[in-house]
Amino acid sequence: MGIKQTQTKIKLVPETEGGGTVLTVGDETPKSSSRSSSLLATKSTVDRLSSASASSSSETMEAPLIQNGHCIEAGAGDDLHYAPSSTVDYGEDDGDYPLVTSVAVAKMVFWMETVRLWAIAGPIAFNILCVYGINSVTQIFVGHIGDVQLSAVAIAMSVISNFSFGFLLGMGSALETLCGQAFGAGQVFLLGVYMQRSWIILGVTCVILCPIYIFATPVLRLLGQEEAIAVLAGQFALHIIPQMFSLAITFPSQKFLQAQSKVGVLAWIGFLALLFHIFLLWLFIYVFGWGMVGAAVAYDISGWIVAIAQVVYVVGWCKDGWHGLSMLAFKEIWAFVRLSIASAVMLCLEVWYMMVLVVLTGHLGNAVIAIGSISICMNLNGYEAMLFIGINAAIGVRVSNELGSGHPRAAKYAVIIVIVQSLFIGLVCMAVILITKDYFAVIFTSSKDLQRAVAKLAYLLGVTMVLNSVQPVISGVAVGGGWQALVAYINLACYYVFGLPLGFLLGYKVNWGVQGIWAGMIAGTALQTLILLIIIWKTNWTKEATEATERVKMWGGVDNQDEKM
């Protein structure tokens, strides 16, 4: 058309409900132009194009029009809420971060990326901490019923519930890659279609996972758990099946909102759900006297409150990405399943790794104290892990958005900055644990024996917190870049070929008990973290940015649609 090609986004938007459309054009400003002149030029362009298109109808298209790498959509809504992204503010012609050549530039990039990262990570981390708090508070209430009940619920949640949680979260993580990169590329219409595909896939997955809950007691017996613990844990697992199905709705809608940085609502939903869950636990356990059954019912209700609240917000307030139910959700679904399975394997190998720690501990002498102490440590470690899973989600959004936008340098700098900040937070968490090692177990139990057992594990807990500050963040980078299959192989080797056998050897053959098992598994995590750091260091981010566009088309199921357009 004779127009200089820049980072231009063109969008056809309904002007009024009665009809008529406005073609809006957003363009990046060259270095030499001022911001005000850019706005005037853009306004002038919009005015000319608007008058030329005033007579066109506002018919709705089934899929976005992709032309020259840009998206032209009909009826997509009035305002796109793009994730914090590298645009004109960076002062580069291509919208990327400037090359760091001095301390002053490094400080500027560090501050800009910190603001963008925590604008996403803060609300997400708070939401995940609240959702995890639902699990933790449930164990706290049950722990004051009795030690056996605490061990049973801990096993049910750590083994049975975490098994399905990890698998479903991993399947849903495919949405992080595709939604983040599609949003960065301006293909906002696809987000609603992707979310519906994920609902279908995760719903079917929940049905497949149901037998694990139904036969939890024989499964736990097979794993060598004590009879009393296995029976109570199996009963609790049966009652929390509805909560598992809520995750099939929660995870996809959560990733849908995260990709667009609409994360404030997630924080509010999580906070209100946690408060309501505490009330339900008090009501069902202490007022109605339902015991463990009351805890399970409260857990189910709270899970569905979170799921329904997120869907209501998506349908009511996300008109740019949600255009109603669509048959496109069934198109190319197997390509989506492949990425979902790769994501699930990657994450499950991480989540199940710590689950195995609890299972192996159940084979030691005095299983009630051993499981109780390790469960309390894992509970506290879980709080820190939830914080870094929030950062994991944020860096996944940042990397996928920047790669989708064609900004490799911004993606690279985002990764470096988040790793430095995460390591600092991990060291602070370790210091807090070591200072309070003789006291923090009081929150979970009144048993003196259990408190002393927890204090002995505090040093290993501190080291685990440092490793867990970096490892989930690196996994977030992998999700943002679409490297799930590679990381799955690395996790398999480091965790299950190296770490787990070493833990078994130290725990049972060297007779170090739970400390030996945990130390060996820490070694596996350390090896995995080191390998991923080396891979990130050698990554060609320019190549990753190029592949991001192809990935959205190939796995998004829009290849043929693009050709038709």
N, C-alpha and C positions, 0 to 999 in steps of 0.2 A: 504493500500500500504506500510505500515511500516514506513511512514513518520510522524513525530510528528505534530499534528494538531495545528496550530496557526492561526493568522489572515491572511490567505493566500488568494490572489485573483489571479485567473488564467484566462487568456484571449487569445483567438485565433485571431491573427491579420494578415491581408494580408501583405506580405512583399513587394510585387510589384504589379502593375496592371496586370502583365502577369500571376500571379498565385503564388502558394507557400504560406505557412503560417509560422508564428513564434508564439510559445506558450510562453507568458510572465508570469512570476511568481513573485508576490510581497509578501514579508513575513515580519512580524514584528520581530525585533531583541530582543532577551532576554536581560535582564538588564546587564548581565555580558559581553556581546559582545560589541565591539566598532562599530561605524558607518561604518568605512572603511572596517572592516572585513565582516560586513553584506553585503556591496555592492559587495565585491569580491565573497562571497558565492553565492549571488543571480546571479551574472554574470556567475559563473561556472554552476549553475543549469540551467540557460537559454541556455547556449551553448550546454549542453548535451541534453536538451529537444528539442532544435531547430533542431539539427542534426537528431533526431529520428522522427521529424514530417515534415521534408523538403519535403517529397514526397506526403504529403496529399494535397488534393484539397481545394480551398478556396470557397466552395459552401456556399451560403447564407442561413441561417436558418430563418424560419418564426417567431421564438420566442427564447429567450435566454435559454441556457441550465443551469438549476439550479441543482447543485450537492453539497450535504452536506452544504447547506446554502450559497454557493458561486456561482458566475455567470461565465459561459464559453460561450462567444459569438463569432460568426463568422461575419467578415466584419463590425465590429463596429467602425472602425476608428483607427488612429495611436496613439492618445493621449487622455486620459480621463482627463477632467478638474474637479477633485473632489472638492467639497466644502471644505473650511478650516475645517479640522476634526482632532480629537484627534488620533494621531498615535504615532510613536516611540519617538517623541520629549518629551512626557510626562514622559518617564522613567518608565512606568509600563508594565508588561508582557502582559497585555490584551489591551494595547493601551489607557486605560482610564486615566483620571486625577489622580494624586496622592491624597491620603486622606489628607485633611488639618489638620495638627497636630501642627502647629506653625505659628507665624506671618510671618516668611520668606516664608513658603510654600503658605500661603494665599495671600501674595503680588505677588508671582510668578504666581499663578493661576489667580488672578485678572487681571494682566497685559496681560497674554496670551489670556484670554478670551475676554478682551476688544479689543485687536488687531483683533482677529478673528470676533468678533461681528460687529465692525465698518467697517471692510473690506467689509462686506455684507450690513450693514445698511446704510452706508454713501451714496453710489450710489443709492440704492433703495429709500431712503428718498428724495434725490435730485430729482430723477425721479418723485416721487409721488407729491412733492411740485410743480414741473413744470406742471404736468398734472392738479393738483388742481389750479395752477395759471391760467390755461386756463379758468376755471370756474370763478375765482375771477376777472380776467381782463375783462371778458365779462360783469360782473355786474358793474365794475367801469366805463366802457365806456357807458353802458346804463344808469347808475346813473346820468351822466351829461346830458342826454337827458331830464330827468324829474323824479320827485319823484314817480309818479304813474307807470311809466315805470320800475323804479327800483324795486318797490314792486311787479309788475307783473312778472318780470324775476326772482326775488328772490323766489316767490311762485312756479313758474314753475320748477325752479331748485331744490328748497328745498323739494317740495312735489312730483311732478311728476317725475322729472329726478332722484332725490335721491331714490325714491321708486324702480325704475328699477336698478339704480346703485348698491344699497345695495343688491338686490336680485341676480343680476348677479355676483357681486363680491363674495357673499356668495357661490353661486353655483361653482364658479371658485376656491374657497378656498379648495375644496376637493382635488384639484390638489396639493396644498401645502403639505398636509398630505402624499398622495401616492407618488408623485414625490420625495419629500424629503427623505422619508424612503426607497424608492426603490434605490435612488442614494446612500444613505448611505450604503445600502447592496450590492452595485456594480451592480445592475440590470439596467444599463443605457439604454439598448434597450427599456425598458418599457416606458420611459419618452415620446417618440414620440407617442406611442400608446395611452397613457393616455391623451396627449394633444389633439389628434384627437377626442377621446371620448368626451372631454369637449367642443370642438368646436361644435359637433353635438348637445349636450345637451343644451348649451347656445344659439345656433341658434334657436332651437325650442322654448326655453323659451322667446326669443325676440318676436317671432310671437305671443305668448300667451299674452305678455305684451302690445302689440300694442293698444288694445282698451282703455287702460288707457290714452294714449296720444291723441287718436282720440276724446275721450269724456272728455277731461280734463276740459273744461268749465262747463258742467253740474256737474261733480264731485266736482269741487271747489265751485260751488253754493250750492251743497248739504252739503259741509263742512262749509258753512256760510260765505264765502268770499264775499266782496263787488263786485257788478256787473261789474264795470269798471275794477277792478283788475282781476276778473275771466275771462272776455272776452279776455283781452290782454294776460294773462298767457296761456289761451287755444290756442290762435293763435301761440304763441311762441313754445308751446309744440308740435304742429303739425309739425313745421319746423325742430325740432331737433330729429325726429324719426331716420333718418340715423345715427346719432351719437350713439344712443342706440345699433344699430346693430354692430357698430364698436367694442363695448365692448365685444361682443361674440368672437371676434378674439383676442382682446388685452389682456384680462385677462388670458386665457389659455397659450398663448405664453409667457406672463410675468412670470407666475408661473413656466413654463418649464425652463426659463433662470435662475430664482432665485434659483431653487433647485440645480443647478450646480454652483452657485455663479458667473455666467456670467452676472454681474450686471452693469459693466462699460458702456456697450452699451445702457442699459436702460436709464442711466443718460444723455447720449449724445442725444438720440432720444427725450427724454422729453424736454431738453433744447432748441434744435433746433425747435421743434414743438411749444413751447411757444413763441419764437421770431417770428416765421412765423405767429402765431395766432394774435399777436399784430399788425403786419403789415396788416393782412387781416381785422381786426376790423377797423383800421384807413382808409383803402381803401374803405370798404363797407359802413361805417357809415358817414365819413366826406367827402370823395371824391365822392362816388356814391350817397350818401344821402339816403341809404336804411333803416336807422333806426334800429328798432328791428329785421326786417327780415334780414338785413345785419349781425347783431350779430349772428343770428341763423345759417346762411349759413357758416360764418367763424367757428362757433363751430362744424358744421358737417365736414367740410374739415379737420380741425385740428385733429379731432378724428380718421378719416380714415388714415391720414398721420402716426400717431403713430402706428395704427394696421398694416398697410402694411409694414412699416419699420421694425417692430419686426419680422414679418413672413419672410421677405427677409433675415434677419440675421440668423434666425433659419434654413432655407433651405440651405443657402449658406455657413454658418460657424459652424454648429453644427452637423457634420457628425456622431459623436459618439452616439447622442441621436435621430437623425432624419434619418430614412431609407426610406422615401417616404410614400405615402398614403398606408394604410394597412387595410384589412378586419378585422383584430384583433380589430380594434376600435369599431366594433359592437358586439364583444364577451363580455358576462357578463355585458352588458351596464346597466342593471337594478340595479345590485349591486353598480355600480358607481353612478347611479342616487340617490340611497338611501343616500349615503354619501354626495352627492352634496346638496340634500334637507336639510339634517341635518345642513350642513355648512351654507346654505342660511338662514335658520330659526334663527340660532344663531346670524349671523351678521345683519340680517334685524331687529331683535328686538332691536339691538343697534342703527342702522342708523335711523330707523323710529321713535325711541324714541325722538330724537332731532327734527325730522320733525314735530312731534305732537306739540312741543313747538311753532313752527311758526304758525301752524293751530289754536291753542287755542288763540294765541295772536291776530289773525284776528277777534276774537269775542269781543275784548275790544273796548272801545270808542276811537275815532280818530285812526282808523285802519291803515291809511297810515303811520303815525308817529310810531305807535307801531310796525308794521311789519318791517318798514325800520330800526328802531333802533335795533331790535332783529336780523335782517338779517345781519347788519354790524357786530354785536358781533359774530354771528355764522360764519361769513366769516373769521374773525380774528382767532376765535377758530379753524376753519377748517385748517388754516395754521399749527398751532401747532399739530392738530390731524393728519394731513398728515405726519408730521415728525415722529410721534409715530406709525402711520400705517406702515411707513418704518421700524421702529424698530420692530414692530409687525411681519412683514414679515421676518426680519432677525432672530429673535429669533425662529420663526416657522421653518426656515431652519436649524438653529443650533440644535434645539431639535430633529427634525425629522431625520436629518443626524446622530446625535449621537445615538439616539435610534435604528435607522436602522443598525448602525455599532456595536451595542451591548455595548455602553459606558454609563451606567446609571449615573455615578458620574459626567461625563462631562455635561450631560444634566441638572442635578440638579444645579451644580455650575453656569452654563450659565444663568439659570433662576434667581438665587439670584443676580448675578452681574448686569443683565440688569434691574431688578426692582430698585436697589439702584441708578443706573445712571439715569434712567428715572425720578425718583422722584426728583432728584437734578435739572434736566433740567426743570421740571414742576414748581418748586419753582422760578427759574430764570425768566421764562416766566410770572408768576404771578407778580413778582416785576416790570418787564418792563411795564405791562399793568397798574398797579396802578400808576406808575410814570407819564405815558403819557395819563392818562384817559381823560384829557380835550382837547387833540390834535389829537389823531389817527383817529377820525371820519372824519377829513378834507379830508383824502385821498379818501373817498367814496362819500361825499356829500358836497355841499356848503350851505345847509340849516342850519341855526343857531338853529332852533327848534329841528331838528334831531340830531345835534351835542350835544345839552344839554341832550336829552333823552338817547343818547348812554353813556354819562359820568355817568349818574345815575346807569347804569347797569354794570359799570366797575368792581365793587367789586365781583359781582356774576360771571363775566367772569373770573376773576383771580382764584377764587375757582374752577371753572369748569376746568381750564387749569391744575391745580394740579391733580385733579382726572383723567383727560384724559391723564395724563402722565403715569399713572400706569395701568389703565383699558385696553387700547388697547394692551399693552404688555402682560398682563395676557391672553387676548384672543388669542394672537399669540402662547403662550405656549399651550393653548387648541387645536389649530389647529395642531401644531407640534406633539402633543400627540394623536390626534384623539378623543378628548373628546367633539366634537361638540354637540352631543345630550344632554349631561348633562348640558353644559353651556346654551343651549337653554332654558331648564326648569328654570334654575336660573335667566336668563334674563327676562323671562316671569313673574316670581313672583316678582322680585325686581323692575322692570320697570313699569309693567302694573297693578300689584295688589297693590303695595305699592307707588311707586314714582308718577305715573300719578294721581291717586285719591288725593294724598296729595297736589300736585300742583294745581289741580282744586279747592280744598277746600281753599287753601291759596289765590289763585288768584281771585276767584269769591265770595266766602262766607265771607272771612276775608277782602276782598277788597284791597289786596296788589297789584293787577294788574299783570303786566308782571313779576315783581320781585317775587311775590308769586308763580306764576306758575313755574318759573325757580328754585326757592329755593326748592320746593317740588320735582322736577325732579332731582336736585342735590342730595337730600337725597336718592333717589332710586339708583343712580349711586354709591354713597358711600357704601350702603348696599351690592350691587352686588360685588364691589371691595373687601370688607371685606370677604365675603363668599368665593370668589375665592382664596384669599390669604391663607385662612385656608385650603382649599382643596389642594393647591400646597404644603403647609407645611407638610401635612400628606401623600403626594403621595409616593408610593413605586416605585422608579425609576427603580429598577432592574426588577420588574414585567412589567413595561411599555416597557422596552427594549425587553423583551421576546415576548410581544404581538405585537410589531411593525412588526416583520417578518411575523407573521400569518396574520396581517391586509393587508400587501402588497399582499400576495398570495390570500386571500379570496376576497378582493374587487378589486384586479387587474385583476381577471379573468384568473389566470395562474395555478390554482390547477391541472386541468386535464393535462395541458402541463407538469407540473413537474412530474406527475405520469408516463406519457409516456416516459419521459427522464430517 
